[in-house]
């Protein structure tokens, strides 16, 4: 992956803020190539409107493939650098009139002579560093107040920090944390227990108001999804997931009936996961739920959210022995007692009550096995991109199911495995798990 160490990021962060206008001009390249963009930002390149793409090409394949397996369209070296310079300097160097070996006198990004010491200071940069020191002092004071649980005073420091460095992501997140601790109520949720996420101030466990359906906070972050070993899950790609709430258990038949009035499941039981429901059936249930509960925003998880939550910070699939602790699947889901024969029809297997195996690292039960879980996403090739139409509400195309079922073997319970199905089809091994975006802050 194209990532830098935390120490380098912290060192470059104030400089990146100072050159934020140039960073915006550089576009997506600044996401990974911070040093190169900063070098370029102090040259006449930026003032002349020459950005990264002018020399390196659009490089869409390079941008999309975050494993750095596809190089930019053009990576000029030696004489090729001078050829690019001539696009703007057709008469040669303004100082020497040379038309070759430009890189021997000029840094290719910064247009400065690397052999010549630079004199003078940038007064704007000096002012910024003074402001940055003040910003850091306010952030440290706020952090200390957070440790003392003095939310109101910490909020004032983080507001002051944002006044110094507007739109700073760290200060914005800390300010929101304070607001959530000062105003913990979430519309449509009843807070369960007193455990809160230290990064966001959000309650870790809630219940849907009036229905008692438990949900767990999935912390936001960055994670890899996909697998190099599964053709339909390639390439492995990195997703940024915002914090959201996900059902602690698969939706049960009793919960489905409370909202819809009927129970479509083949294997009946109030605490069994609802099954034999289509993706369209799930949309009908979500509509009723959102009409009933304040705040709305209940939905199916995207497949990126589902895999991120299922992995719970792990980067490898579970072995069959490990899966047995977390999932109902195949042999331990046989209805009849005794050792099953080598081959059984699907009728020999059945789902089990939710929450009767161990939860994963984020407190979610039955993420593997029991029933396949519908996701909101259309089955489209990776890399995952929520903006490419795969999260549309169209009834056309295959919708993604994840997690495997009670009748499946261990290899189908791989967290990266993607299965697509027609949105109108109902099978005895397909169910769902509720998701909800974090409700907006309410101030009583």
Secondary structure, 3 states (H helix, E strand, C coil): CCCCCHHHHHHHHHHHHHCHHHHHHHHHHHHCCHHHHHHHHCCHHHHCCCCHHHHHCCCHHHHHCCCCCCCCCCCCCCHHHHHHHCCCCCCCCCCCCCCCCHHHCCCCCCCCCCCCCCCCCCHHHHHHHHHHHHHHHHHHHHHHHHHCCCHHHHHHHHHHHHHHCCCCHHHHHHHHHHHHHHCCCCCCEEECCCCECCCCCCECEEEECCCCCEEEEECCEEEEECCCCCHHHCCCEEEEECCEEEECCCCEHHHHHHHHCCCCCCCCCCCEECCCCCHHHHHHHHHHHHHHCCCCCEEECCHHHHHHHHHCCCCCCCCHHHHHHHCECHHHHECCCCCCCCCCCHHHECCCECCCCCCCCCCCCCCCECCEEEEEEECCCCCCCHHHCCCCCCCCCEEEEECCCCCCCHHHHCCCCCEEEECCCCCCCEECCEEEECCCCCCC
